[in-house]
Amino acid sequence: MKKKLWITILIILAAVGVAIAAYFIWFHKEYVQPEVDEPEVFHDIEFDADLLIGVWKEDEVYYRYNDDGTAVTWDMADDVQEDEGTQMTWTLEGDTFTHYYVMEIGGIIPKVFNMKVLEFDLMEYDDDFGVNHTFTKVEELQLLN
């Protein structure tokens, strides 16, 4: 009889031990997150919008940015002059540079760029497709030639 009692006690203790272990494993899970290096955030960069004012050139494409937020773009390769160019407005918030093209048939089409460099005579930005644009500032005298 003593042998059956001890076997029963051992089975009960083993079952209780398994139940306690299962409880701690199931309800007290600790998740270990791997260390993650956060990427640098470029959206905290501020650019001076006053540096945009003027005429900028990339190959044969020109942009004139005015201080009232309006602009015009034209392409000399297509024999389009400034007075025939596409009208638009622009904003620069942080490093988000947006052109709002005003269509002749009505409507506005926004185009968003990520400003990379904006200096006195150099401007670089890219779009969400990875197309990079590099512009140099044009003096008014060069524009007349």
N, C-alpha and C positions, 0 to 999 in steps of 0.2 A: 504494500500500500504506500509506503514511504517513497518508493521509487516512482510510482505513478504521480504522486503529489509533486515531487521535485521536477519531473518532466513537464507537468502542467504549469508549474510556476515558471520554469525556464522558457516555455513556449509563450506564456503571457508576457514575460519580461522582454522577450525578443520582439513580440508583436508591438508592445508599447514603445520599444526603442525604435523600431522601424517607423511607427506612426509619428513619433516625435521628430525623427530625422526628415521624414517626408513633409511634415508641417513646416519646419524651418527652411527646407529646400524650396518648397512651393510658395510660401507666403513671405519669406524674408530674402527675396532675391536682391542682390546688389549688382547693378549693371555697371560695368567698368567701361567708360567711354575712352577710346584712344585719344591721345593728345592730338589736337588739330591745330595746325598753324593757320591762322586767319589771314586771308590775302589782304594786301594793302587796299584801302578804300580810296579811290580816286575822286569820288564825288564831293570830297571836302575841299577840293582845290577851287580857289576863287581866281577869276581872271578879271582884269580891268576892261570893262566894255568900252571905255573911251578910246582904247587903243585900236578898236575896230573902225573908227570913223575914218573914211577916206576910200581910195580906190585900191583894190587888190587884184593881182593877176596870177593865173596859173595857166601856162602855155598861152592859148588864145582866148581863154575865158576870163571875163572881168566881172567883178562885183563892186558896186559903190554902196557903202554903208553910211547912212546919215544918222545924225545924233538924235533925231526924233523917232528912231526905230523903223524907218522905212529904208528900202534898198531897191536896187535894180541890178540885174545881171544880163550880160550880153556876150555873144561869142563871135569874135572877129573872123574865125575860120568859116563861119556861115554867112559872112558879110552882113552881120547885124551890128548896128551902132547902138550907142547908149540910149538914144531917144526912142529906139525901137525895141529895147530890151524888155524882159519880163519883170514886172513890178512884184515886190514882195515886202513883207515886214520881217523883223528878226527879234529874237530875245537871246540873252546869254545869262543863264542862272547856274552858278557854280561852274562845272565844266560841260554843261548841257547847252549846246548851241543849236537853236532851232530857226529854220527858214520857213516862213509861211508864204507860199507862192499864191498870188492872186491871179486866178484864171480869167481870161477874157470872156468866157461864156458863163461866168459866175462860179462861185465856190472858192475855197481856199484849201490848198494841199500843204500839209506840214511835212518837213523833212528834218529829222533830228540827227545831230552830229555830236561826237565826243571831242571837245576841244583838248588838244594835247599841248600846243605851244601858242602863245599869243604875246608877241613882243612888238616893239616899235615898227619894225619892217619885215617881220616874219610871222606867219600864221600857219599852223598845222592842225588838222582835225581829221577824224575818220568817222565812218558810219557803222551801223550794226552789221554790215556785210564785210567789214574789214577793208573797205576802199579808203585809202589814205589820200588826202589832198594837202598840197603845200603851196602856199601863196606868198608872194612878195608884194610889198606896198609900192604903188606907182606914184611918182610925183606928178603933179598936174601938168608940168611942162612935157614930160614923157608921153603923157596921154594925148597931147595935141599933135605929136609927131606921127 
